[in-house]
C-alpha cells in the first residue's frame, strides 16, 4: 500500500490536479495562488506549492496534499481518494490498497452499526468486571459519568469481542478494517484491545468511529488508540467534540486538553466545552475543526516539558487559523485531571479562568528550560519577543525580562539594551538573504529565522540555509552527513529538525522532489515548507559551503567561551571539520 501511495505522489502534480477541477491558479514566484473552493473567497487566499505538493488557504485554514484535496472536494474517505488518484495516474493498486471501503450508504451503515455494537459490548464488560469497576472508583469516575460517556472495558480474553462480532453476524474483515480486531482469514482474528478502559470516540454527528484504550494494571503502551480507518482520521477528530457541541455553540469558546481523562475531569467540573486532541500534537485538521466551532481557545496541556512545548506548538497552529488563543498554566506534573483530584472543580476553574497570552507563556516556559544567566535563554528569548505581533506585547515582554538581563544592574539600561537587540532581530528578519549575494548584504551576526509550528526556538540563518539547500537537492548527501552530528548545529530547533530527517532517512538522504518524501518527516513538514521562500535566493555549492563554515565557526566561538575544561575536545573536533571543509573546497576549485 505504501508503494502505491508513493507511486501516485510521483505521478500526480498537485497544480494540474487542482486546475483540472476548475480552480484557476496563477503563478507567483515559486508558488501558485487561487481562490479557495472551501469558503466564499473573493480574493485569492489559497497558495499551492508544487515543490512540496501542498496547498494552504490563509483565510479558512484548509490545507493538505493531493489526497486531502480529493477527499475534501469530492467528500470521500482516504481509500476512495486513493482509487480516484490511482485511476488518474494509471497506477494499478495492489490487492490490499484496492480493498473496498465506504462506497455507499449501506456499507457506511454497517460499519457504524458495528462500532456501536463494539461500544455496547465494552460497556457490558465493564459492568460485570469488578477489577475494572474498582479501577474506575479509584479514579473517581462516577457511574453517571461512565454512563454519559459510555466508557467500557476490554477483557484479557484474546477473542472476547471477536467472538461476539462473529456471533452477531458482522464480518470479521470489516471489524479488522475498523481496527477493533486484528488479523486475517489466513491467520485468524483476535481482539485489538485487551484489559483496557475503553473510551469511545465519536465524530461530530455522534457516531462512534474509533476507540482509545487505557491500560488497567501493568503493561505498555499506556494508551492504545485506533489507527486511521475508512471512517476515522485521527488528525481530523477531537475527543469530546460531540459532547461539547451545546456549550461550544453557545459561547464559541473551546478548552483544548491532551487526553481522555482530562476531558472527563473538565466536564465533571462543569467545564463542558473541553475537547482533546487525541495526543499532544495538534494537527492542522483538528485546528480547522476547532475553528468551525469556536472563535477562542484556551490551551490546557500538561505542565511537564513535553506538555509545555506541545502547548506552544498548538498556539502557533491555532493562531494561523485566526483563532484567538490563551494558555492555562499548570505546574510540572499537573494537568486538569490531577488538579480536580487535588483541588476539586473550583481549583481547576480558577486555573482555566486565568490564562496568559502565548508569548508570556513561551517566555515563562523558556525560563523553566534555561536559566536567564545562560546564553541559551537569551538566544531563544530575544527572537521570541521580536516575533510579537504588536508593540504592546514587545514592551510588556521587555519589562518582564529587563530585571533578569545579565551584566546590567540598571533596569532602564537593560530595557534599552533589550529593545536594541529586538530591533536588530526584526530588521535582520526583513533584510537577511541567503545565496550568492549574501556577502554584500546587511546581516546581523546573531540573526535568526522564525521557526514554524513544531519548534520552540528559531532556526539560525546558517541552519535555515542548509535545510533550504537540502530541499533543493543541492549537496543533499553532504548536508545529510553534516546533520547527523548535532554538535554541528546551533539552535534547539535546528537539532530537532536534523534529527527528524536522519530518523526518517537513517541510511541515505531522500531522493527526488520533496513532494515525494516530505510527508515521511511528519511533524516537521510545515517547518520545511516554510523554508521554501524566494528570500533565500538560489542555493549553490558555495552557498552550502559557506553555511557549514559559518555554523562551525559559531560553534567554535561558543566552545572557546565555555572554557578549556568543557570545550577543548569539542573545539578540536570543530577545527578538524573546518580543515576538511576548506580542503574539500580547494579540491572543487
C-alpha positions in Angstrom: 0.0 0.0 0.0 2.8 2.4 0.9 4.4 1.7 -2.5 1.1 2.6 -4.2 0.9 5.9 -2.4 4.5 6.7 -3.3 3.9 5.9 -6.9 0.7 8.1 -7.0 2.6 11.0 -5.4 5.3 10.6 -8.1 2.9 10.8 -11.0 0.3 13.3 -9.8 1.1 17.0 -10.0 -0.9 19.0 -7.4 -1.2 22.1 -9.6 -2.6 20.1 -12.5 -4.9 18.2 -10.2 -6.4 21.4 -8.8 -6.8 23.1 -12.1 -8.4 20.0 -13.6 -11.2 20.5 -11.1 -11.9 24.1 -12.3 -9.9 26.1 -9.9 -7.8 28.6 -11.7 -4.3 29.2 -10.4 -1.8 32.0 -11.1 2.0 31.6 -10.7 3.6 34.0 -8.3 7.3 33.2 -7.7 7.8 29.6 -6.8 4.1 29.1 -5.8 0.7 29.4 -7.3 -2.3 31.3 -5.9 -6.0 31.0 -6.5 -9.5 31.3 -5.0 -10.1 28.7 -2.2 -13.0 26.4 -3.0 -13.6 25.6 0.7 -15.1 29.0 1.7 -16.6 32.1 -0.1 -13.3 33.5 -1.4 -13.3 36.9 -3.2 -9.6 37.4 -3.2 -7.1 34.6 -3.9 -6.1 33.3 -0.5 -5.0 29.8 -1.3 -1.4 29.1 -2.0 -0.2 26.0 -3.8 3.4 24.8 -3.5 4.3 22.4 -6.4 7.7 21.5 -5.0 6.2 20.1 -1.8 2.9 19.1 -3.3 0.9 21.1 -0.6 -1.8 23.6 -0.6 -2.9 26.0 2.1 -5.6 28.7 2.4 -4.5 31.5 4.7 -8.1 32.6 5.2 -10.0 29.4 6.2 -7.0 27.3 7.0 -7.8 24.4 4.6 -4.6 22.6 3.7 -3.2 19.3 2.6 -1.8 17.3 -0.4 -3.2 15.5 -3.4 -5.1 13.0 -1.2 -6.8 15.5 1.1 -7.7 17.7 -1.9 -9.7 14.8 -3.4 -11.1 13.9 0.0 -12.3 17.4 0.7 -13.5 18.4 -2.8 -15.3 15.1 -3.5 -16.4 14.2 0.0 -14.8 10.8 0.1 -12.6 8.9 2.5 -8.9 8.3 2.0 -9.2 4.9 0.4 -11.7 6.2 -2.2 -9.4 9.2 -2.9 -6.6 6.8 -3.4 -8.5 4.9 -6.0 -9.5 8.1 -7.8 -5.9 9.3 -8.0 -4.7 5.9 -8.9 -7.0 5.9 -11.9 -5.8 9.4 -12.9 -2.2 8.3 -12.6 -2.5 5.0 -14.3 -1.4 3.1 -11.2 -2.8 -0.4 -10.6 -3.4 -0.8 -6.9 -2.3 -3.9 -5.0 -5.0 -6.1 -3.5 -4.7 -4.5 0.0 -4.9 -1.0 -1.4 -7.8 -1.8 -3.6 -9.9 -3.3 -0.8 -13.4 -1.8 -0.9 -14.2 1.0 1.5 -17.2 3.2 2.2 -18.7 3.3 -1.3 -22.3 3.5 -0.4 -24.6 4.2 2.4 -25.2 0.5 3.1 -21.5 -0.1 3.8 -21.2 3.0 5.9 -24.3 2.0 7.9 -22.8 -1.5 8.5 -19.5 0.0 9.7 -21.2 2.4 12.1 -23.5 -0.3 13.5 -20.5 -2.5 14.1 -18.8 0.3 16.1 -21.9 0.9 18.1 -22.1 -2.8 18.8 -18.5 -2.8 20.0 -19.1 0.2 22.2 -22.1 -1.6 23.9 -20.1 -4.8 24.3 -17.3 -2.9 26.1 -19.9 -1.2 28.3 -21.3 -4.5 29.4 -17.9 -5.9 30.0 -17.2 -3.0 32.4 -20.5 -3.6 34.3 -19.6 -7.2 35.1 -15.9 -6.9 35.8 -15.0 -6.0 39.4 -11.4 -5.3 38.6 -12.3 -2.6 36.1 -15.0 -1.2 38.3 -12.6 -0.8 41.2 -10.2 1.0 38.9 -12.9 3.5 37.9 -13.8 4.1 41.6 -10.1 4.7 42.3 -10.1 7.3 39.6 -13.3 9.0 40.9 -15.2 8.1 37.8 -18.8 8.1 38.9 -21.5 5.8 37.4 -23.2 8.9 36.0 -20.0 9.9 34.2 -19.4 6.3 33.0 -22.9 6.2 31.6 -22.8 9.7 30.0 -19.5 9.0 28.2 -20.3 5.3 27.6 -17.0 4.1 28.9 -16.3 0.4 28.7 -13.7 -2.3 29.3 -11.9 -4.8 27.1 -11.2 -8.0 28.9 -8.0 -10.0 28.9 -9.6 -12.7 26.8 -8.0 -12.7 23.4 -11.1 -13.3 21.3 -13.9 -11.9 23.5 -15.0 -9.2 21.1 -14.0 -11.2 18.0 -16.4 -14.0 19.1 -19.2 -11.6 19.8 -18.8 -9.8 16.5 -18.9 -13.1 14.6 -22.0 -14.4 16.6 -23.9 -11.2 15.8 -23.4 -11.6 12.0 -20.8 -8.9 11.4 -17.9 -9.8 9.0 -14.6 -10.0 10.8 -12.9 -8.5 7.8 -14.9 -5.3 8.4 -14.0 -5.4 12.1 -10.4 -5.6 11.0 -10.8 -2.6 8.7 -12.2 -0.7 11.6 -9.2 -1.6 13.8 -11.3 -3.3 16.6 -9.9 -6.7 15.8 -6.7 -7.7 14.1 -5.6 -10.5 11.8 -7.0 -12.0 8.6 -8.7 -15.1 7.2 -5.4 -17.0 6.8 -4.0 -16.4 10.3 -7.2 -15.9 12.2 -8.6 -12.9 14.1 -8.2 -11.6 17.7 -9.1 -8.6 19.7 -7.2 -5.3 19.1 -7.8 -4.1 22.7 -7.3 -6.1 25.8 -7.5 -5.3 29.6 -8.1 -1.6 28.9 -10.6 1.1 30.0 -12.3 1.9 26.7 -13.2 5.4 25.6 -15.5 5.5 22.5 -14.5 8.4 20.1 -17.4 10.0 18.3 -17.5 12.2 15.2 -19.3 15.5 15.0 -22.6 13.7 14.4 -22.3 11.4 17.4 -21.4 8.2 15.7 -18.7 6.0 17.3 -15.8 5.9 14.8 -12.9 4.8 17.0 -11.7 3.8 20.4 -9.0 4.8 22.9 -7.9 2.3 25.4 -6.1 3.0 28.7 -4.2 0.0 30.2 -5.5 -1.1 33.6 -2.6 -2.5 35.6 0.8 -3.1 34.2 1.6 -3.1 30.5 2.6 -0.9 27.6 1.6 1.2 25.8 -0.2 3.1 28.5 -2.7 4.3 25.8 -3.6 2.4 22.7 -5.6 4.3 20.1 -7.4 3.3 16.9 -5.3 3.8 13.8 -6.9 5.6 10.8 -9.8 3.6 9.2 -12.3 4.3 6.4 -14.5 6.2 8.9 -11.8 7.7 11.2 -8.9 10.0 10.7 -7.2 10.9 13.9 -5.8 14.2 12.6 -9.3 15.4 11.8 -11.1 14.3 15.0 -11.4 15.8 18.5 -12.4 13.7 21.5 -15.4 15.2 23.3 -16.5 17.5 20.4 -19.9 15.9 20.1 -20.5 16.0 23.8 -19.3 19.7 23.9 -21.4 21.0 21.0 -24.0 22.7 23.0 -21.5 24.7 25.1 -19.4 25.5 22.1 -22.4 26.7 20.1 -23.4 29.0 22.9 -20.1 30.5 23.8 -17.8 29.9 20.8 -15.0 29.1 23.3 -13.2 25.7 23.5 -10.9 24.3 26.1 -8.2 22.2 24.5 -6.7 19.4 26.7 -4.4 16.5 25.9 -6.3 13.3 26.8 -9.5 11.4 27.6 -9.2 11.7 31.4 -8.6 15.4 31.2 -11.8 15.9 29.1 -13.8 13.9 31.6 -12.3 15.8 34.5 -13.2 19.1 32.9 -16.8 18.1 32.1 -17.2 16.7 35.5 -16.0 20.1 36.9 -18.7 21.9 34.9 -16.3 23.0 32.1 -18.4 21.4 29.4 -16.5 23.0 26.5 -13.4 20.7 26.8 -12.1 18.7 23.9 -8.9 16.7 23.4 -6.5 16.5 20.6 -6.0 12.7 21.0 -2.4 13.2 21.9 -0.1 16.1 22.4 0.5 17.1 18.8 -2.4 19.2 17.4 -2.8 18.9 13.7 -3.9 21.5 11.1 -7.1 19.4 10.6 -8.0 19.5 14.2 -7.3 23.2 14.3 -9.7 23.7 11.4 -12.3 21.7 13.1 -12.0 23.9 16.2 -12.3 27.0 14.0 -15.6 25.7 12.9 -16.9 25.5 16.4 -15.1 28.3 18.3 -13.5 31.7 18.0 -11.5 31.5 21.1 -9.4 28.5 22.5 -7.8 28.1 25.9 -5.0 25.5 25.7 -4.7 23.5 28.9 -2.0 20.9 28.3 0.1 19.1 30.9 2.6 21.2 32.9 5.6 19.0 32.2 8.2 19.9 29.5 6.5 17.9 26.8 3.1 19.4 27.5 4.5 22.9 27.6 6.3 22.5 24.2 3.1 20.9 22.8 1.1 23.8 24.0 3.4 26.3 22.3 3.1 24.4 19.0 -0.7 24.2 19.4 -0.8 28.0 19.9 1.0 28.6 16.7 -1.2 26.3 14.7 -4.4 27.7 16.1 -3.2 31.3 15.6 -2.6 30.6 11.9 -6.3 29.7 11.6 -7.4 33.0 13.0 -8.4 31.7 16.4 -7.7 33.8 19.5 -5.6 31.7 21.9 -4.7 31.8 25.5 -2.8 29.2 27.7 -3.6 27.9 31.1 -0.5 27.4 33.2 -0.1 24.2 35.2 2.8 23.2 37.5 5.1 20.4 36.3 3.3 17.1 36.9 -0.1 18.6 36.9 -2.9 18.5 34.3 -6.7 19.1 34.5 -7.3 15.6 35.8 -4.8 15.8 38.7 -5.9 19.3 39.6 -9.5 18.1 40.1 -8.2 15.3 42.3 -6.2 17.7 44.4 -8.2 20.9 44.5 -11.6 20.0 43.2 -13.6 21.7 40.5 -13.1 25.1 41.9 -9.3 24.7 41.8 -9.5 23.8 38.1 -11.9 26.6 37.2 -9.5 29.1 38.9 -6.6 28.0 36.7 -8.7 27.8 33.5 -10.2 31.3 34.1 -6.7 32.9 34.4 -5.0 32.1 31.1 -2.0 34.0 29.7 -1.1 35.1 26.2 1.1 32.7 24.2 4.1 34.9 24.2 4.0 35.3 28.0 3.6 31.5 28.3 6.5 30.8 25.9 8.9 33.1 27.8 7.9 31.6 31.2 8.3 28.1 29.7 11.7 29.0 28.3 12.8 30.1 31.8 11.9 26.6 33.1 14.2 25.1 30.4 17.1 27.5 30.7 18.4 29.9 33.4 18.3 33.6 32.4 22.0 33.6 33.2 22.7 31.4 30.2 23.3 32.4 26.6 20.8 29.7 25.5 18.0 31.5 27.3 18.6 34.9 25.6 19.4 33.2 22.2 15.8 32.0 22.2 14.1 34.7 24.3 15.0 37.8 22.2 13.7 36.3 18.9 10.5 35.3 20.7 10.0 38.9 21.7 10.9 40.1 18.2 8.2 37.8 16.8 5.5 39.6 18.7 2.6 40.9 16.7 2.2 44.2 18.5 4.4 46.9 20.1 2.5 46.5 23.3 3.5 42.8 23.5 7.1 43.7 22.9 7.1 46.4 25.6 5.4 44.1 28.1 7.9 41.3 27.5 10.9 43.6 27.7 9.6 44.9 31.0 9.1 41.3 32.2 12.7 40.3 31.4 14.7 43.5 32.0 15.4 42.7 35.6 16.9 39.4 34.6 19.2 40.7 31.9 22.7 39.6 32.8 25.5 42.1 33.2 23.3 45.2 33.6 22.1 46.1 37.0 20.1 49.2 35.9 16.6 48.1 34.8 16.2 51.1 32.5 19.5 50.4 30.8 18.6 46.7 30.5 15.3 47.7 28.8 17.3 49.8 26.3 19.7 47.0 25.6 16.9 44.5 25.1 15.0 46.8 22.8 18.1 47.3 20.7 18.6 43.5 20.3 15.0 43.0 19.5 15.2 45.8 16.8 18.2 44.1 15.3 16.3 40.8 15.0 13.3 42.4 13.5 15.4 44.3 11.0 17.5 41.3 10.1 14.4 39.2 9.5 13.3 41.7 6.9 16.8 42.1 5.3 18.7 38.9 5.6 19.1 36.9 2.4 21.0 33.7 1.5 22.7 32.8 -1.7 25.5 34.2 -3.9 24.7 37.8 -2.9 24.7 37.2 0.8 28.2 38.7 1.4 27.1 42.1 0.1 24.0 42.4 2.2 23.5 43.6 5.8 23.4 40.6 8.0 23.3 40.8 11.8 25.6 38.0 13.1 23.2 36.6 15.6 20.1 37.0 13.3 17.6 34.2 13.4 14.9 32.8 11.1 11.4 32.4 12.8 10.5 28.8 13.4 7.4 27.1 12.4 4.8 25.0 14.2 6.9 22.3 15.7 9.8 24.2 17.1 10.2 26.3 20.2 13.2 28.3 19.2 14.1 30.0 15.8 16.4 28.5 13.3 19.8 30.1 12.9 20.2 31.6 9.4 23.0 29.2 8.5 20.8 26.3 9.5 17.9 27.6 7.5 20.2 28.0 4.5 21.3 24.3 4.8 17.8 23.0 5.1 16.7 25.1 2.1 19.6 23.7 0.0 18.7 20.2 1.2 15.2 20.7 -0.1 16.5 22.0 -3.4 18.8 18.9 -3.7 22.0 20.9 -3.7 24.7 18.9 -1.9 21.9 16.9 -0.2 24.1 13.9 0.6 26.8 16.1 2.1 24.3 18.1 4.1 22.7 14.8 5.3 26.1 13.7 6.7 26.6 17.1 8.3 23.1 16.9 10.0 23.9 13.5 11.6 26.1 15.3 14.2 24.1 17.6 16.5 27.2 19.5 17.6 27.3 20.9 14.1 24.1 22.9 14.7 23.3 25.9 16.8 19.6 26.1 17.8 17.5 23.5 19.6 15.1 23.6 16.6 17.9 23.0 14.1 18.9 20.0 16.1 15.3 18.7 16.3 14.8 19.1 12.5 18.1 17.5 11.7 17.2 14.6 13.9 13.8 14.1 12.3 15.4 14.0 8.8 18.1 11.5 10.0 15.5 9.3 11.7 13.2 9.3 8.7 16.2 8.5 6.4 18.7 6.7 8.5 20.9 5.2 5.8 20.9 7.7 3.0 19.1 11.0 2.1 15.8 11.0 0.3 15.7 11.0 -3.4 13.7 13.2 -5.8 11.4 16.2 -5.2 10.3 17.0 -1.6 6.7 16.3 -2.7 7.6 12.6 -2.9 9.1 12.2 0.6 8.3 15.2 2.8 5.2 13.5 4.3 7.6 11.0 5.9 9.1 13.7 8.1 5.7 14.1 9.6 5.5 17.0 12.2 8.5 18.8 10.6 6.7 19.1 7.2 5.3 22.6 7.8 8.7 23.9 9.0 10.4 22.6 5.9 7.7 24.1 3.7 8.0 27.5 5.3 11.7 27.5 4.4 10.9 27.3 0.7 10.9 31.0 0.2 12.2 33.3 -2.5 14.0 35.3 0.2 16.7 32.6 0.4 17.9 33.1 -3.2 19.3 30.3 -5.4 21.2 27.7 -3.5 24.7 26.7 -4.9 27.6 24.5 -3.8 29.3 27.6 -2.5 26.1 28.5 -0.6 26.3 25.2 1.2 30.0 25.5 1.9 29.6 29.0 3.4 26.7 27.9 5.6 28.5 24.9 7.0 31.6 27.0 7.7 29.5 29.7 9.3 27.8 27.2 11.7 31.1 25.6 12.6 32.7 28.9 13.3 29.8 29.9 15.6 30.2 26.6 17.4 33.9 27.3 17.6 33.3 30.6 19.3 30.8 29.0 21.7 33.4 26.3 22.6 36.1 28.9 23.3 33.7 30.8 25.6 32.8 27.7 27.5 36.4 27.4 28.8 39.2 24.9 28.3 37.7 22.2 30.6 34.3 22.0 28.8 35.2 23.0 25.3 38.7 21.6 24.4 37.5 18.3 22.9 34.7 20.0 21.0 36.9 22.8 19.8 39.4 20.3 18.4 36.6 18.3 16.6 35.3 21.6 15.1 38.7 22.6 13.9 39.2 19.3 12.2 35.8 19.7 10.4 36.8 23.2 9.3 40.0 22.0 7.8 38.2 19.2 6.0 35.7 21.8 4.6 38.4 24.0 3.3 40.3 21.1 1.8 37.1 20.0 0.1 36.5 23.5 -1.2 40.0 23.8 -2.7 39.7 20.4 -4.4 36.5 21.5 -6.2 38.0 24.8 -7.4 
